Amino acid sequence: MKTMSLAVLTVMTVAQTLVAQEHRLWIGLSGNRVILDATLQAVNEESITVVKDGRVLNVSLNEIEQCREIRGGLITRGAVAGASTGFVMGAAIGILGAPREDRGMRIGTSALAAAIVGGIIGSVIESAPHDDEILDLREKTPAEKREILGEILRRPDE
């Protein structure tokens, strides 16, 4: 049991070092164009500078209609929380549902299977966009868009 507790604690500690992410965006442009998974570098007077697939792009503020921040740190946190919870629940099921002589194998198998399923479920739940995460910028002036996107850039990394 000490080994399982140590394993869960180690996974949670290591995962916290993995949650730092850059400011990655999904950007909806006029004309039904989209820039997927771009890293926000700068907010300028008339445009924003993003990096997409190693290329630096300047996108006019007038073209930006929607924006959503892709929060990779939350996906990792969800996976860790789901895996940790699944691991503990699987171990408990293995302890309670196995005969005494077969507990060691059942605990490990149940814990591992539940950790995998829990990690998948946690990451999917955290990666799903919430209604308030997509910013509708269609009715905003370039100055308002600059301020909103500047706030995203000034946020500490997740």
Buried (B, 14 or more C-beta within 10 A) or exposed (E): EEEBEEBBEEBBEEBEEEBEBEBBBBBBBEEEEEBEEBBBBEBBEEBBBBBBEEEEBEBBBEBBBBBBBBBBBBBBBBBBBBBBBBBBBBBBBBBEEBEEEEBEEBBBEBBBBBBBBBBBBBBEBBBEEEEEEBBEBEEBEBEEBBEBBBEBEEEEEB
